[in-house]
């Protein structure tokens, strides 16, 4: 059997395993090991199983993943999330739909120190959902805006998704972070527009009146200082060449730890909880990384990516046609798979096709992450939907799913903008990269 045929069969088996709910990391290890054995041999495949996990676990660049996640965990315990919501509530909470806009604004702010969409959604839901419910917001408006606001964590730097894409494709992580700024800002503005439109059409979804914050404008601005300090030191240190991204992640974790101790009163128990939370999620990511490493060896020997490039050349598809096929595949896959797993699984397959089609790899990284981001709020398996459900079990799942639909539309609009105007993603890298 030809190696490429084995490759296609392996991908089909992988998707089947995922559909029957086999863990994605384990699925990639099984298929990668089996496929490599079929093409090269059992003993070489065993060598990959022996060495692959060590290569991933000992990769210094991957240290950024748990450090950035730890920074977000410490920040949540430093009451930064509460300060962000209170400040946003003071500035815009009195508008119609202002609490929903404040929740999205606070999510955008928290995303600057948390690279995880799930952590952003969970943290901000605990802070803002009770206030929105008390103000008379409908379940649909409150839960939908929080689920959507959480997705900003996957785009606004420091983003774990952009970090992984940069490491997989050997692109500069700092450049990927720069490229994510404007698309992340565009997402935030479009989400605010979606809320404004919703409350004009259905004003009862946002309670009777706006809610005015207890702080003055000056006090609200003071509450923003900690987030600006952390973001400025971490991102500013990277682009001023003071820190490497890995060192910046470590600096950010230490700063937020100090803030959590001083401002949040965090003691040893809270520290252990933050570390355990980080280890739990980081371990899951590293298992997927190990699976991607093993599966990548299989893809390499199967020459599947080269076969796909050759197939596209025989089909005479224009570059836009290739991009549309990839995006459609992402949209379908996003309904059933975790976002980070999608990136680790698909980028090694699609990246050669994108390069052969002449697209900019930085721009495609943004397109891929934006499309994957849709999966976080796309039923039936949008992860942010279930995060909100876990925080607010009393809210019907169907109401959360209905609530995110307007935000799905805005994400599709943003995707269209990024395809039509690549400069949105490439402007900052061209100026400062």
C-alpha positions in Angstrom: 0.0 0.0 0.0 1.3 3.4 -1.0 2.4 5.6 2.0 0.0 8.4 1.0 -2.9 5.9 1.0 -1.8 4.8 4.5 -1.8 8.5 5.4 -5.4 9.1 4.2 -6.6 6.0 6.1 -4.8 7.1 9.2 -6.5 10.5 9.2 -9.9 8.9 8.7 -9.2 6.6 11.6 -8.1 9.5 13.7 -11.3 11.4 13.0 -13.3 8.3 13.8 -11.6 7.9 17.2 -12.3 11.6 17.9 -16.0 11.2 17.0 -16.3 8.3 19.5 -14.8 10.6 22.2 -11.3 9.0 22.5 -9.0 11.7 23.9 -7.4 13.6 21.1 -3.8 13.2 22.3 -4.2 9.5 22.8 -5.9 9.2 19.4 -2.9 10.9 17.6 -0.5 8.7 19.5 -2.4 5.5 18.5 -2.8 6.5 14.8 0.8 8.0 14.6 2.3 4.9 16.0 0.2 2.5 13.9 0.7 4.4 10.7 4.5 4.8 11.2 4.7 1.1 12.0 2.8 0.2 8.8 5.1 2.4 6.6 8.6 2.1 8.3 8.4 -0.7 10.8 7.5 -1.6 14.4 11.0 -1.0 15.9 11.4 2.5 14.5 7.9 3.3 15.7 8.8 2.2 19.2 11.8 4.5 19.0 9.5 7.4 18.4 7.3 6.4 21.3 10.4 6.3 23.5 11.9 9.6 22.4 8.8 11.7 21.3 7.5 12.5 24.8 11.0 13.5 26.0 11.5 15.8 23.1 8.3 17.6 23.8 8.6 17.7 27.6 12.2 19.0 27.4 11.6 21.6 24.8 12.4 25.0 26.4 10.1 26.9 24.1 7.1 25.0 25.5 7.8 26.4 28.9 5.8 29.5 27.9 2.6 27.5 27.9 2.3 26.8 31.7 3.9 30.1 32.6 1.4 32.2 30.7 -1.4 30.0 32.1 0.0 30.4 35.7 0.0 34.2 35.1 -3.7 34.1 34.4 -4.4 31.9 37.4 -2.6 34.3 39.7 -4.2 37.3 38.1 -7.7 35.9 38.8 -6.7 35.6 42.5 -5.4 39.1 42.6 -8.9 40.4 42.0 -7.8 41.9 38.7 -10.9 40.4 37.0 -13.2 42.0 39.5 -11.4 45.3 39.2 -11.7 45.2 35.4 -15.5 44.5 35.5 -16.0 47.2 38.1 -14.1 49.7 36.1 -15.9 48.8 32.9 -19.3 49.0 34.7 -18.4 52.5 35.9 -17.5 53.6 32.4 -20.2 52.0 30.3 -22.6 50.1 32.7 -25.2 52.9 32.6 -25.8 52.3 28.8 -28.5 50.0 27.7 -26.9 46.6 27.6 -24.0 48.2 29.5 -23.3 45.3 31.8 -23.0 42.9 28.9 -20.6 45.3 27.2 -18.7 45.7 30.5 -18.4 41.9 30.7 -17.0 41.7 27.2 -14.7 44.7 27.9 -13.4 43.0 31.1 -12.9 39.8 29.2 -10.9 41.6 26.6 -8.8 43.2 29.4 -8.3 39.9 31.2 -7.3 38.3 27.9 -4.2 40.4 27.9 -2.8 38.5 30.8 -4.5 35.1 30.2 -3.8 33.2 27.1 -6.7 30.8 27.7 -10.2 31.3 26.4 -11.6 28.8 28.8 -10.0 30.5 31.8 -11.2 33.9 30.6 -14.8 32.7 30.2 -14.8 30.9 33.6 -13.3 33.8 35.5 -15.4 36.5 34.0 -18.6 34.5 34.4 -18.0 34.1 38.1 -17.5 37.9 38.4 -20.2 39.3 36.2 -23.0 36.8 35.7 -24.6 37.3 39.1 -24.7 41.1 38.6 -26.3 40.7 35.2 -28.9 38.4 36.5 -29.6 40.7 39.4 -30.1 43.6 36.9 -32.7 41.6 35.0 -30.6 40.4 32.0 -32.0 37.4 30.2 -30.1 34.1 30.4 -29.6 34.4 26.6 -27.9 37.8 26.7 -25.9 37.3 29.9 -24.5 33.8 29.1 -24.1 34.4 25.4 -22.0 37.6 25.9 -19.8 35.9 28.5 -19.2 32.8 26.3 -18.3 35.1 23.3 -16.2 37.4 25.4 -14.2 34.5 26.6 -13.1 33.7 23.1 -11.0 36.9 23.1 -8.5 35.0 25.1 -7.5 32.9 22.1 -6.6 35.9 20.0 -5.5 38.9 22.2 -1.8 38.3 23.2 -0.5 36.5 25.1 -2.5 33.8 23.3 -1.7 30.1 23.8 -3.2 29.3 20.3 -0.9 31.8 18.6 2.0 30.6 20.6 1.5 27.0 19.5 1.0 28.0 15.9 4.3 29.9 16.0 6.1 27.0 17.6 4.7 24.5 15.1 5.4 26.5 12.0 8.7 28.0 13.3 7.3 31.5 13.1 8.3 34.2 15.6 6.0 34.0 18.6 6.5 37.8 19.2 5.4 38.4 15.6 2.4 36.2 16.0 1.4 38.2 19.1 1.7 41.4 17.2 -0.4 40.1 14.4 -3.2 39.2 16.9 -3.6 42.7 18.3 -5.8 44.3 15.6 -7.9 41.2 14.9 -8.5 40.9 18.6 -9.5 44.5 18.9 -11.8 44.1 15.8 -13.5 41.1 17.6 -14.0 43.2 20.7 -15.6 46.1 18.8 -17.8 43.8 16.7 -19.0 42.1 19.9 -20.0 45.5 21.3 -21.9 46.2 18.1 -23.7 42.9 18.4 -24.8 43.7 21.9 -26.0 47.2 20.8 -28.0 45.7 18.0 -29.5 43.0 20.2 -30.7 45.4 22.9 -32.3 47.7 20.3 -34.2 44.8 18.8 -35.0 43.1 22.2 -34.5 45.7 24.9 -36.1 43.5 27.6 -33.1 41.2 27.3 -31.0 43.8 29.0 -33.2 44.6 32.0 -35.1 47.8 32.7 -32.4 50.3 33.0 -28.6 50.6 32.8 -26.5 50.0 35.9 -24.2 52.7 37.2 -21.0 51.7 38.9 -20.2 52.7 42.5 -16.8 54.1 41.6 -16.0 57.5 40.1 -14.3 57.7 36.7 -11.0 58.4 38.4 -11.3 55.4 40.7 -12.2 53.2 37.7 -9.1 54.3 35.8 -7.0 53.6 38.9 -8.4 50.0 38.9 -7.1 49.5 35.4 -3.5 50.3 36.4 -2.6 46.7 37.5 -3.6 45.2 34.2 -1.8 47.9 32.3 1.3 47.3 34.4 1.4 43.6 33.8 0.6 43.9 30.1 3.1 46.7 29.6 5.9 44.9 31.4 5.3 41.5 29.6 4.6 42.7 26.1 6.8 45.8 26.3 9.7 43.6 27.6 9.3 41.3 24.6 9.2 44.0 21.9 11.9 46.1 23.6 14.1 42.9 23.4 14.5 42.9 27.2 12.9 39.5 27.6 12.4 36.5 25.4 8.8 35.4 25.3 9.6 32.6 27.7 11.3 35.0 30.1 8.4 37.4 29.8 6.0 34.7 30.8 8.0 34.0 33.9 8.2 37.7 34.7 4.4 38.0 34.3 3.8 35.0 36.5 6.0 36.5 39.3 4.4 39.9 39.1 0.8 38.5 39.2 1.9 36.3 42.1 3.1 39.3 44.1 -0.2 41.2 43.2 -2.2 38.2 44.4 -0.4 38.1 47.7 -0.5 41.8 48.3 -3.9 42.7 46.8 -5.9 39.4 47.0 -4.6 38.1 50.2 -3.7 34.8 48.6 -2.1 32.3 51.0 -0.5 28.9 50.5 -3.8 27.1 49.8 -4.6 29.6 47.0 -1.1 29.2 45.6 -1.5 25.4 45.5 -4.9 25.7 43.9 -3.5 28.0 41.2 -0.6 25.7 40.5 -2.9 22.6 40.4 -5.3 24.4 37.9 -2.4 25.3 35.7 -0.9 21.8 35.9 -4.2 20.1 35.0 -4.7 22.2 31.9 -1.0 22.3 30.9 -0.8 18.5 31.2 -3.7 18.1 28.9 -2.0 20.4 26.3 1.3 18.5 26.7 -0.4 15.2 26.0 -1.8 16.6 22.9 1.6 18.0 22.0 3.1 14.6 22.4 0.4 13.1 20.3 1.0 15.8 17.6 4.7 14.9 17.7 4.1 11.2 17.1 1.4 11.9 14.5 3.8 14.4 12.8 6.3 11.7 12.2 3.6 9.6 10.6 2.5 12.5 8.4 6.2 13.0 7.3 6.8 9.4 6.2 3.4 9.2 4.6 4.1 12.3 2.5 0.4 13.1 2.9 0.9 16.9 2.9 2.9 16.7 -0.4 0.2 14.5 -1.9 -2.5 17.0 -0.9 -0.4 19.8 -2.5 -0.1 17.8 -5.7 -3.8 17.0 -5.7 -4.6 20.7 -5.5 -2.2 21.5 -8.3 -4.0 18.8 -10.5 -7.4 20.3 -9.6 -6.1 23.8 -10.7 -7.8 25.4 -7.7 -7.1 29.1 -7.3 -5.4 30.1 -3.9 -8.7 31.4 -2.6 -10.4 28.1 -3.4 -7.8 26.3 -1.3 -8.4 28.8 1.5 -12.1 28.3 1.4 -11.8 24.5 1.6 -9.5 24.8 4.6 -11.9 27.3 6.4 -14.9 25.1 5.7 -13.0 22.1 7.1 -12.2 24.1 10.2 -15.8 25.3 10.7 -17.1 21.7 10.6 -14.3 20.3 12.8 -14.8 23.1 15.3 -18.3 21.8 16.1 -16.7 18.7 17.5 -13.1 19.3 18.6 -11.2 21.5 21.1 -9.6 24.5 19.6 -6.0 23.8 20.6 -6.3 20.2 19.4 -7.5 21.5 16.1 -4.4 23.6 15.7 -2.0 20.9 16.6 -3.8 18.4 14.4 -4.4 20.4 11.2 -1.6 22.9 10.9 1.0 20.3 10.0 -1.3 19.1 7.2 -2.5 22.5 5.9 0.6 24.5 6.3 2.4 23.1 3.2 -0.8 23.7 1.2 -0.9 27.3 2.3 2.8 27.9 1.5 2.4 26.3 -1.9 -0.6 28.6 -2.6 1.5 31.7 -1.8 -0.2 32.9 1.3 1.6 34.7 4.1 2.2 32.2 7.0 1.6 34.9 9.6 -1.7 35.9 8.1 -2.8 32.3 7.8 -2.0 31.8 11.4 -4.5 34.5 12.3 -7.1 33.1 9.9 -6.7 29.7 11.4 -7.0 30.9 15.0 -10.0 33.1 14.2 -11.7 30.1 12.6 -10.8 27.8 15.4 -12.1 30.5 17.8 -15.5 30.0 16.2 -15.4 26.5 17.4 -15.4 27.7 21.0 -18.9 29.1 20.7 -20.3 26.8 18.0 -22.8 24.2 19.1 -22.9 21.3 19.8 -19.4 21.1 21.4 -18.4 24.8 21.8 -16.1 24.5 24.9 -16.9 28.1 26.2 -20.6 27.2 26.1 -20.0 24.3 28.6 -17.7 26.5 30.7 -20.5 29.0 31.2 -22.9 26.1 31.9 -20.6 24.7 34.6 -20.4 28.2 36.3 -24.2 28.7 35.9 -25.8 25.3 36.0 -29.2 26.9 36.4 -29.1 28.4 32.9 -30.5 26.1 30.3 -27.9 25.0 27.8 -30.2 25.8 24.8 -30.4 29.4 26.0 -26.6 29.7 26.1 -26.4 28.3 22.6 -29.0 30.7 21.3 -27.2 33.6 23.1 -23.9 33.0 21.2 -25.5 32.9 17.7 -25.2 36.7 17.1 -21.6 36.6 18.1 -21.0 33.7 15.7 -22.3 36.0 13.0 -19.9 38.8 14.1 -17.0 36.3 14.0 -17.9 35.3 10.5 -18.0 39.0 9.5 -14.5 39.5 11.1 -13.2 36.4 9.2 -14.5 38.0 5.9 -12.7 41.3 6.8 -9.4 39.5 7.5 -9.6 37.6 4.2 -10.5 40.7 2.2 -8.0 43.0 4.0 -4.9 41.0 5.1 -3.3 44.2 6.3 -5.5 44.1 9.4 -3.3 41.2 10.6 0.0 42.2 8.9 0.1 45.9 9.7 1.7 45.7 13.1 4.2 43.0 12.2 5.3 45.1 9.2 5.8 48.1 11.4 7.4 46.6 14.4 8.3 43.0 13.6 
